[in-house]
């Protein structure tokens, strides 16, 4: 008769232990997730840096095109004035 009582108690205690472990681990998991969200991995940093470099290169190219256009416009105005 005691064997029949021990088995259900043992199975029930396993569930309690799992629940207790989950409750104890929860604050650490939440804190870890928060830290992960606040910090930047090396891969993310590299990706962001590459994006910033490409954006700067595009802005530099646009400025160079604008300067070239202005230079040509000024040359044309000088030629027309000389004529």
C-alpha positions as CSV (number, residue, x, y, z in Angstrom):
1,X,0.0,0.0,0.0
2,X,2.9,2.4,0.8
3,X,4.4,1.8,-2.6
4,X,1.2,3.1,-4.3
5,X,1.4,6.3,-2.3
6,X,5.1,6.9,-2.9
7,X,5.0,6.8,-6.7
8,X,2.3,9.6,-7.0
9,X,4.1,11.7,-4.5
10,X,7.4,11.3,-6.3
11,X,5.8,12.3,-9.6
12,X,4.0,15.3,-8.0
13,X,7.2,16.5,-6.4
14,X,9.0,16.5,-9.8
15,X,6.4,18.9,-11.1
16,X,6.8,21.1,-8.1
17,X,10.6,21.1,-8.5
18,X,10.3,22.1,-12.2
19,X,7.9,24.9,-11.2
20,X,10.2,26.1,-8.4
21,X,13.2,26.1,-10.8
22,X,11.3,28.1,-13.4
23,X,10.2,30.6,-10.8
24,X,13.8,31.1,-9.6
25,X,15.2,31.4,-13.1
26,X,12.6,33.8,-14.4
27,X,14.1,37.1,-13.0
28,X,17.6,36.2,-14.3
29,X,16.1,35.4,-17.8
30,X,14.2,38.7,-17.8
31,X,17.4,40.6,-16.7
32,X,19.4,38.8,-19.4
33,X,16.9,39.7,-22.1
34,X,17.0,43.3,-21.0
35,X,20.8,43.5,-21.1
36,X,20.8,41.9,-24.6
37,X,18.4,44.5,-25.8
38,X,20.5,47.4,-24.3
39,X,23.8,46.2,-25.6
40,X,25.1,45.9,-29.2
41,X,26.8,42.8,-30.4
42,X,30.0,43.0,-32.5
43,X,28.0,41.9,-35.6
44,X,25.4,44.6,-35.0
45,X,28.1,47.2,-34.5
46,X,29.8,46.1,-37.7
47,X,26.6,46.2,-39.7
48,X,25.7,49.6,-38.3
49,X,29.2,51.0,-39.0
50,X,29.0,49.7,-42.6
51,X,25.6,51.3,-43.1
52,X,27.0,54.6,-41.8
53,X,30.0,54.4,-44.1
54,X,27.8,53.7,-47.1
55,X,25.5,56.6,-46.2
56,X,28.4,59.0,-45.9
57,X,29.9,57.8,-49.2
58,X,26.5,58.4,-50.9
59,X,26.4,61.9,-49.4
60,X,30.0,62.6,-50.5
61,X,29.2,61.4,-54.1
62,X,26.1,63.6,-54.2
63,X,28.1,66.7,-53.0
64,X,30.8,65.9,-55.6
65,X,28.1,65.7,-58.4
66,X,26.6,69.0,-57.2
67,X,30.0,70.7,-57.1
68,X,30.8,69.4,-60.6
69,X,27.5,70.7,-61.9
70,X,28.1,74.1,-60.4
71,X,31.7,74.2,-61.9
72,X,30.4,73.4,-65.4
73,X,27.7,76.0,-65.0
74,X,30.3,78.6,-63.9
75,X,32.5,77.7,-66.9
76,X,29.6,78.0,-69.3
77,X,28.7,81.4,-67.8
78,X,32.4,82.5,-68.2
79,X,32.5,81.4,-71.9
80,X,29.2,83.2,-72.6
81,X,30.5,86.4,-71.0
82,X,33.7,86.2,-73.0
83,X,31.8,85.8,-76.3
